[in-house]
Amino acid sequence: MKKLPDRLQEILKKIGMTERQATWDCHGTPVVLHKALEKVAAEYKILFDAPNIIESDIASKHVAICVTGHMGEATEWSIGESAPYNTTNKYPYAMAEKRAKDRVILKLVGLHGDVYSQSEADEFNETKPNEEQAISIGISLQERIEVMLDFYDNCNAQRFEAAEPKYVKLLNTVGLGEPEYEKMKEAHDKRKLELQL
């Protein structure tokens, strides 16, 4: 991946996350995890107005939301959209909100256009190293756990079932502490219930 923009490096340092923890490369462009952007919003005291629903058709899963955010004197707005043609996520309102908020955060901290957020498009998630690739390139146990926790945020039923052997393997990894074990199990069981498996 190309060197991260200086502004992004500065922000990651401020929120206490490394490049590896917070980003990955999508064909030369940095993609920032949604959870990292939530930390950015908290650190920079970004406040959001109630969203303005532009389109809401739950039957067809078409949702568009306009979100306005404030950071000190600065104000920015953006639209988040979720529809079957741009996501496989089963929660269109949550996805539209994530996309809108992430875009607003990037605008307010001066990164819009230089980086993308994880929630921008499903194809970004497809470029992210999976848990197996993470092991092969020497990512630490803690970072492997983070990869799996991110996976459970968005996976569909087919991917969930395919990941079961990796989940079991990770739970049985030497050095996995009780808090991490519980965190993994909770994320796994929650997603399993959401997917009604």
C-alpha positions as CSV (number, residue, x, y, z in Angstrom):
1,M,0.0,0.0,0.0
2,K,1.1,3.5,-0.6
3,K,2.2,5.6,2.4
4,L,-0.9,6.7,4.3
5,P,-1.7,10.4,4.0
6,D,0.0,12.4,6.8
7,R,-3.3,13.6,8.1
8,L,-4.5,10.0,8.5
9,Q,-1.3,9.0,10.3
10,E,-1.8,11.9,12.7
11,I,-5.4,11.0,13.4
12,L,-4.6,7.3,13.9
13,K,-1.9,8.2,16.4
14,K,-4.3,10.4,18.2
15,I,-6.9,7.6,18.6
16,G,-4.3,5.1,19.5
17,M,-4.6,2.7,16.5
18,T,-2.0,1.4,14.2
19,E,-2.2,1.4,10.4
20,R,-2.7,-2.3,10.4
21,Q,-5.5,-2.1,13.1
22,A,-7.4,0.7,11.4
23,T,-6.9,0.3,7.6
24,W,-6.3,-1.9,4.7
25,D,-5.3,-1.4,1.0
26,C,-7.9,-1.4,-1.8
27,H,-5.9,-1.2,-5.0
28,G,-3.6,1.5,-3.6
29,T,-6.3,3.5,-1.7
30,P,-6.5,3.2,2.1
31,V,-9.9,1.9,3.4
32,V,-10.6,2.8,7.1
33,L,-12.6,0.5,9.4
34,H,-16.0,1.9,10.5
35,K,-15.0,1.2,14.2
36,A,-11.9,3.4,13.7
37,L,-14.0,6.2,12.3
38,E,-16.3,5.9,15.4
39,K,-13.2,6.4,17.6
40,V,-12.3,9.4,15.4
41,A,-15.7,10.9,15.9
42,A,-15.5,10.4,19.7
43,E,-11.9,11.8,19.9
44,Y,-12.8,14.9,17.8
45,K,-16.1,15.4,19.5
46,I,-18.1,15.2,16.3
47,L,-21.9,15.5,17.0
48,F,-24.6,14.5,14.7
49,D,-28.1,15.9,14.1
50,A,-31.0,13.5,13.8
51,P,-30.9,12.0,10.3
52,N,-33.2,13.1,7.5
53,I,-34.8,10.1,5.8
54,I,-34.8,10.8,2.1
55,E,-36.1,7.4,0.9
56,S,-37.5,4.5,3.0
57,D,-38.9,1.4,1.3
58,I,-38.2,-1.5,3.7
59,A,-40.0,-4.0,1.4
60,S,-37.5,-3.3,-1.4
61,K,-34.7,-2.5,1.1
62,H,-34.0,0.9,-0.5
63,V,-33.0,3.4,2.1
64,A,-31.3,6.8,1.8
65,I,-30.4,9.0,4.8
66,C,-28.9,12.5,5.0
67,V,-26.7,13.0,8.0
68,T,-25.3,16.3,9.2
69,G,-22.4,16.4,11.6
70,H,-20.6,19.2,13.6
71,M,-17.0,19.5,14.8
72,G,-16.6,22.8,16.6
73,E,-17.6,25.5,14.1
74,A,-17.4,23.2,11.1
75,T,-20.5,21.5,9.7
76,E,-20.7,18.9,6.9
77,W,-23.5,16.7,5.6
78,S,-23.6,13.6,3.4
79,I,-26.0,11.0,2.2
80,G,-25.8,7.3,3.0
81,E,-27.7,4.8,0.8
82,S,-28.4,1.1,1.0
83,A,-30.1,-1.0,-1.6
84,P,-29.7,-4.5,-2.9
85,Y,-27.6,-3.2,-5.8
86,N,-24.9,-1.8,-3.5
87,T,-24.9,-4.1,-0.4
88,T,-25.6,-7.6,0.8
89,N,-26.2,-6.3,4.3
90,K,-29.7,-7.3,5.7
91,Y,-30.0,-4.1,7.7
92,P,-30.5,-1.3,5.2
93,Y,-31.2,1.5,7.7
94,A,-28.1,0.7,9.8
95,M,-25.9,0.5,6.6
96,A,-27.3,3.8,5.3
97,E,-26.5,5.4,8.6
98,K,-23.0,4.0,8.8
99,R,-22.2,5.2,5.3
100,A,-23.6,8.7,5.8
101,K,-21.8,9.1,9.2
102,D,-18.5,7.8,7.9
103,R,-18.6,10.2,5.0
104,V,-19.3,13.1,7.3
105,I,-16.5,12.1,9.7
106,L,-14.0,11.9,6.8
107,K,-15.2,15.4,5.5
108,L,-14.9,17.0,9.0
109,V,-11.4,15.7,9.7
110,G,-10.1,16.5,6.2
111,L,-9.8,13.0,4.7
112,H,-12.7,12.9,2.3
113,G,-11.3,12.0,-1.2
114,D,-8.0,10.7,0.2
115,V,-9.4,7.6,1.9
116,Y,-12.6,5.6,1.9
117,S,-14.5,4.1,4.8
118,Q,-15.2,0.3,5.2
119,S,-18.9,0.9,4.9
120,E,-18.7,2.7,1.5
121,A,-19.2,-0.5,-0.6
122,D,-19.2,-4.2,-0.2
123,E,-16.3,-4.6,-2.6
124,F,-14.1,-2.9,-0.1
125,N,-14.8,-5.6,2.4
126,E,-14.0,-8.2,-0.2
127,T,-10.5,-6.7,-0.6
128,K,-9.8,-6.9,3.2
129,P,-7.5,-9.7,4.3
130,N,-9.5,-12.5,5.8
131,E,-8.5,-14.3,9.0
132,E,-6.6,-17.1,7.2
133,Q,-4.6,-14.5,5.2
134,A,-4.0,-12.6,8.4
135,I,-2.3,-15.6,9.9
136,S,-0.2,-16.2,6.9
137,I,1.2,-12.7,6.9
138,G,2.1,-12.8,10.6
139,I,-0.7,-10.7,12.1
140,S,-0.8,-11.0,15.9
141,L,-3.5,-12.9,17.8
142,Q,-5.2,-9.7,18.9
143,E,-5.4,-8.5,15.3
144,R,-6.8,-11.9,14.2
145,I,-9.5,-11.4,16.8
146,E,-10.2,-8.0,15.4
147,V,-10.5,-9.4,11.9
148,M,-13.1,-12.0,13.1
149,L,-15.0,-9.5,15.1
150,D,-15.3,-7.2,12.0
151,F,-16.3,-10.3,10.0
152,Y,-19.2,-11.0,12.3
153,D,-20.5,-7.4,11.9
154,N,-21.4,-8.0,8.2
155,C,-21.2,-11.6,7.2
156,N,-24.1,-13.4,5.5
157,A,-25.3,-16.9,6.5
158,Q,-23.2,-18.7,3.9
159,R,-20.0,-16.9,4.9
160,F,-20.8,-17.4,8.6
161,E,-21.1,-21.2,8.2
162,A,-18.0,-21.3,6.1
163,A,-16.0,-19.5,8.8
164,E,-17.0,-21.9,11.6
165,P,-13.8,-24.0,11.5
166,K,-11.7,-20.8,11.7
167,Y,-13.8,-19.6,14.7
168,V,-13.3,-22.9,16.5
169,K,-9.5,-22.8,15.7
170,L,-9.2,-19.2,17.0
171,L,-11.1,-20.1,20.2
172,N,-8.6,-22.9,20.9
173,T,-5.5,-20.8,20.1
174,V,-2.9,-20.9,22.8
175,G,-2.6,-17.6,24.6
176,L,-6.2,-16.5,24.1
177,G,-7.3,-14.9,27.3
178,E,-10.7,-15.2,28.9
179,P,-11.9,-11.7,28.0
180,E,-11.0,-12.2,24.3
181,Y,-12.6,-15.6,24.4
182,E,-15.8,-14.2,25.7
183,K,-15.8,-11.3,23.2
184,M,-15.4,-13.7,20.3
185,K,-18.1,-16.0,21.6
186,E,-20.5,-13.1,22.2
187,A,-20.0,-11.7,18.6
188,H,-20.3,-15.2,17.1
189,D,-23.5,-16.0,19.0
190,K,-25.1,-12.6,18.4
191,R,-24.5,-12.9,14.6
192,K,-25.8,-16.5,14.6
193,L,-29.0,-15.3,16.3
194,E,-29.4,-12.4,13.8
195,L,-29.0,-14.8,10.9
196,Q,-31.5,-17.2,12.5
197,L,-29.1,-20.2,12.1
